[in-house]
Amino acid sequence: MVVNTAYWIAAVRARESSRPDRLFDDPFARRLAGERGVAAMTASERASGGENTFIPVRVRWFDDAVLRAVADGYRQVVLLGAGLDTRPYRLDLPGDLDWYELDRPEVFDGKQPALAGTTPRCRRWTVAADLVGDWPAALTAAGFDPERRTVWLAEGLFFYLAEESVLGLLRTAAGLAAPDSRFLADIMSAAVRDLPSMRAYQEYRARHGIPEPYGCDDPAALLRSGGWYPEAITAPGAPDANYGRLPAAPGGVRPGRPHLVTGRTLPADAG
């Protein structure tokens, strides 16, 4: 189901890229999504009653956050649950940036052929590992340097994990993170589980014995529990998470809504 979600998100990125007012351009999304992605997107929107307007905003928010970090001198990124992401190919990234993608082997088995013959703009490393297994060893073996400040990304990931797995990922990343590292994530509200659009996924979860999808209305507390200082929290529709697509809304914590969060390890010289 999670792998199928990656194709769905790729299809959403492809459709967004075809809009004249697109928030980003992903020229690789259509070939990655294929018919499987279009079918997944169509089924999702049929169940929910329309397009998910949050996803393009979320993609752009992560894009902007990555580019700001690069401008601030960060040269190491770890993308947890990479799926069919293409940022190393489509963003204006420096050649000396090391970008590590972590996901299960079957994800890369489907992704790599679609990107064959295409050159990333930075140094891209794929790490085939289960995020509920010993992924730090695989990441380190791929060349990850825990002494370098790092941008950690968890986009569209936490919702599909159990609470203990979310906390485990945060704490493990914090243990590997050099001072002044960042953690970027989107965190869904617990209320999302009960939406009509989630019925198909909830039925699938129940049939396969998968734990309840994760939701949280106190993202600051979650970050602190995971070993990160909550630097910034916003919600879709806020001035920094809108891009003219969503009804205007205030930023900060808004229970019942998704949140886009930035956590940080303290600088080495912090008092």
C-alpha positions as CSV (number, residue, x, y, z in Angstrom):
1,M,0.0,0.0,0.0
2,V,2.8,2.4,0.9
3,V,4.6,1.6,-2.4
4,N,1.3,2.2,-4.3
5,T,1.1,5.6,-2.5
6,A,4.5,6.6,-4.0
7,Y,3.0,6.1,-7.5
8,W,0.0,8.1,-6.6
9,I,2.1,11.0,-5.4
10,A,4.2,10.9,-8.6
11,A,1.0,11.2,-10.6
12,V,-0.1,14.2,-8.6
13,R,3.3,15.8,-9.2
14,A,3.0,15.1,-12.9
15,R,-0.4,16.7,-13.1
16,E,0.8,19.8,-11.1
17,S,3.7,20.1,-13.5
18,S,1.4,20.4,-16.5
19,R,-0.5,23.4,-15.0
20,P,0.3,26.9,-16.4
21,D,0.4,28.1,-12.7
22,R,2.4,25.1,-11.5
23,L,4.1,25.3,-8.1
24,F,7.0,23.2,-9.3
25,D,8.1,21.4,-12.4
26,D,8.9,17.7,-12.2
27,P,9.6,16.4,-15.8
28,F,10.2,12.9,-14.5
29,A,7.0,12.4,-12.6
30,R,4.9,11.2,-15.4
31,R,7.2,8.4,-16.4
32,L,7.6,7.3,-12.8
33,A,3.9,7.3,-12.1
34,G,2.8,5.4,-15.2
35,E,-0.7,4.0,-15.5
36,R,-0.4,2.6,-12.0
37,G,0.0,6.1,-10.5
38,V,-2.8,7.6,-12.5
39,A,-5.1,4.8,-11.4
40,A,-4.2,5.3,-7.8
41,M,-4.7,9.0,-8.0
42,T,-8.1,8.6,-9.7
43,A,-9.2,6.1,-7.1
44,S,-8.1,8.3,-4.2
45,E,-9.9,11.3,-5.6
46,R,-13.0,9.3,-6.3
47,A,-13.1,8.2,-2.7
48,S,-12.4,11.7,-1.3
49,G,-14.6,13.6,-3.7
50,G,-11.9,15.7,-5.4
51,E,-8.3,16.7,-5.7
52,N,-6.0,16.7,-2.7
53,T,-4.9,20.4,-2.9
54,F,-2.5,20.0,0.0
55,I,0.0,17.7,-1.8
56,P,1.3,20.2,-4.3
57,V,1.6,22.8,-1.5
58,R,3.5,20.2,0.6
59,V,5.9,19.4,-2.3
60,R,6.6,23.1,-2.8
61,W,7.1,23.7,0.9
62,F,9.7,20.9,1.1
63,D,11.4,22.2,-2.1
64,D,11.7,25.7,-0.6
65,A,13.0,24.4,2.7
66,V,15.7,22.3,1.0
67,L,16.8,25.2,-1.2
68,R,17.0,27.5,1.8
69,A,19.1,25.0,3.6
70,V,21.4,24.7,0.6
71,A,21.7,28.5,0.5
72,D,22.7,28.3,4.2
73,G,25.6,26.0,3.3
74,Y,24.1,22.5,4.1
75,R,25.7,19.9,1.9
76,Q,24.2,16.6,3.2
77,V,20.5,15.5,2.9
78,V,18.8,12.3,4.1
79,L,15.4,11.6,2.6
80,L,13.6,9.0,4.7
81,G,11.0,6.9,2.8
82,A,12.2,8.4,-0.5
83,G,9.6,6.8,-2.7
84,L,9.6,8.2,-6.2
85,D,11.0,11.6,-5.2
86,T,13.1,13.3,-7.9
87,R,14.5,16.4,-6.2
88,P,18.2,15.5,-6.9
89,Y,17.2,15.7,-10.6
90,R,14.9,18.7,-10.7
91,L,16.1,21.1,-8.1
92,D,19.0,23.5,-8.6
93,L,21.3,21.7,-6.2
94,P,25.1,22.1,-6.0
95,G,27.3,19.3,-7.3
96,D,29.0,18.9,-3.9
97,L,25.8,18.1,-2.1
98,D,25.4,14.5,-0.9
99,W,21.8,13.3,-1.1
100,Y,20.9,10.0,0.5
101,E,17.6,8.3,-0.3
102,L,16.4,5.5,2.0
103,D,13.6,3.1,1.1
104,R,12.9,-0.5,0.7
105,P,14.6,-2.4,-2.2
106,E,11.4,-2.9,-4.2
107,V,10.9,0.9,-4.4
108,F,14.3,1.4,-6.0
109,D,13.7,-1.6,-8.3
110,G,10.9,0.2,-9.9
111,K,12.4,3.7,-9.7
112,Q,15.9,3.2,-11.1
113,P,14.9,2.0,-14.6
114,A,12.7,5.0,-15.1
115,L,15.6,7.3,-14.3
116,A,18.1,5.5,-16.4
117,G,20.2,7.8,-18.6
118,T,19.3,10.8,-16.4
119,T,22.0,12.6,-14.4
120,P,21.3,14.0,-11.0
121,R,22.5,17.5,-10.2
122,C,24.2,16.4,-7.0
123,R,25.8,13.3,-5.6
124,R,22.8,10.9,-5.1
125,W,23.1,7.8,-3.1
126,T,20.4,5.1,-2.7
127,V,20.2,3.1,0.5
128,A,18.0,0.1,0.3
129,A,16.8,-0.4,3.9
130,D,13.7,-0.9,5.9
131,L,13.0,2.1,8.1
132,V,11.9,-0.1,11.0
133,G,15.2,-2.1,10.7
134,D,18.9,-1.3,11.0
135,W,18.9,1.5,8.5
136,P,21.6,3.6,10.3
137,A,24.2,0.9,9.5
138,A,23.2,0.9,5.8
139,L,23.2,4.7,5.7
140,T,26.7,4.9,7.2
141,A,28.0,2.2,4.8
142,A,26.7,4.4,1.9
143,G,29.0,7.2,3.1
144,F,26.8,9.3,5.4
145,D,28.9,11.4,7.7
146,P,27.4,12.0,11.2
147,E,29.9,14.8,11.8
148,R,28.4,17.0,9.0
149,R,25.3,19.0,9.7
150,T,22.4,17.4,7.8
151,V,18.9,18.2,6.5
152,W,16.6,15.2,7.3
153,L,13.4,14.9,5.3
154,A,10.3,12.9,6.1
155,E,7.7,13.9,3.5
156,G,4.4,12.0,3.5
157,L,5.9,9.3,5.7
158,F,4.8,9.5,9.3
159,F,1.2,8.9,8.6
160,Y,1.9,5.4,7.4
161,L,3.9,4.4,10.5
162,A,3.0,3.4,14.0
163,E,3.6,5.9,16.8
164,E,6.6,3.9,18.1
165,S,8.2,3.9,14.6
166,V,7.7,7.6,14.2
167,L,9.4,8.3,17.6
168,G,12.1,5.7,16.7
169,L,12.9,7.5,13.5
170,L,13.1,10.9,15.1
171,R,15.3,9.7,17.9
172,T,17.6,7.7,15.7
173,A,18.0,10.6,13.3
174,A,18.7,12.9,16.3
175,G,21.4,10.5,17.5
176,L,23.1,10.6,14.1
177,A,22.6,14.4,13.6
178,A,25.5,16.8,14.0
179,P,24.9,20.1,15.8
180,D,22.8,22.6,13.8
181,S,21.1,19.9,11.7
182,R,17.4,20.2,10.6
183,F,14.5,17.8,10.5
184,L,11.6,18.6,8.1
185,A,8.3,16.7,8.2
186,D,4.6,16.9,7.6
187,I,2.5,15.6,10.5
188,M,-1.1,14.7,10.0
189,S,-3.8,15.2,12.6
190,A,-5.3,12.2,14.3
191,A,-8.7,13.4,13.0
192,V,-7.6,12.6,9.4
193,R,-8.1,8.9,10.2
194,D,-11.8,9.3,10.3
195,L,-12.3,11.2,7.0
196,P,-14.3,9.4,4.3
197,S,-11.3,9.5,2.0
198,M,-9.4,7.3,4.4
199,R,-12.0,4.6,4.5
200,A,-10.3,2.4,1.8
201,Y,-6.9,2.7,3.5
202,Q,-8.4,1.9,6.9
203,E,-10.1,-1.2,5.5
204,Y,-6.8,-2.3,3.9
205,R,-5.0,-1.7,7.2
206,A,-7.6,-3.7,9.1
207,R,-7.4,-6.6,6.7
208,H,-3.6,-6.8,6.8
209,G,-3.1,-6.2,10.6
210,I,-1.3,-2.9,10.0
211,P,-1.2,-0.5,13.0
212,E,-3.4,2.6,13.1
213,P,-1.9,5.4,10.9
214,Y,-0.1,8.0,12.9
215,G,-1.7,11.4,13.7
216,C,-0.8,14.1,16.2
217,D,-2.1,17.5,17.1
218,D,0.9,18.5,19.2
219,P,3.8,18.5,16.8
220,A,6.0,20.5,19.1
221,A,5.7,17.8,21.8
222,L,6.4,15.1,19.2
223,L,9.6,16.8,18.1
224,R,10.8,17.3,21.6
225,S,10.0,13.6,22.4
226,G,12.1,12.7,19.4
227,G,15.1,14.7,20.4
228,W,14.6,17.8,18.3
229,Y,14.0,21.4,19.2
230,P,10.8,22.7,17.4
231,E,12.1,25.6,15.4
232,A,9.0,26.3,13.2
233,I,5.5,25.0,12.9
234,T,3.0,26.0,10.2
235,A,-0.2,24.7,8.7
236,P,-1.6,24.6,5.1
237,G,-3.0,27.9,4.2
238,A,-0.6,29.9,6.3
239,P,1.4,32.6,4.5
240,D,4.4,30.3,4.3
241,A,2.4,27.3,3.2
242,N,-0.1,28.6,0.7
243,Y,1.3,29.7,-2.6
244,G,-2.1,31.1,-3.6
245,R,-3.7,27.7,-3.7
246,L,-5.4,27.3,-0.3
247,P,-7.9,29.4,1.7
248,A,-5.9,31.8,3.9
249,A,-5.3,30.6,7.4
250,P,-3.1,31.6,10.3
251,G,0.2,29.8,10.9
252,G,1.3,28.0,14.0
253,V,-0.4,25.0,15.7
254,R,-3.9,24.3,14.5
255,P,-5.4,21.2,16.0
256,G,-7.3,19.1,13.5
257,R,-5.1,20.2,10.6
258,P,-1.9,18.8,9.1
259,H,1.3,20.6,10.1
260,L,4.6,21.3,8.4
261,V,7.4,21.3,10.9
262,T,11.1,22.2,11.2
263,G,13.0,20.7,14.1
264,R,16.6,21.5,14.9
265,T,19.5,20.2,16.9
266,L,21.2,22.9,18.8
267,P,24.5,24.4,17.5
268,A,27.6,23.1,19.2
269,D,28.2,26.5,20.9
270,A,24.6,26.8,22.3
271,G,24.6,27.6,26.0
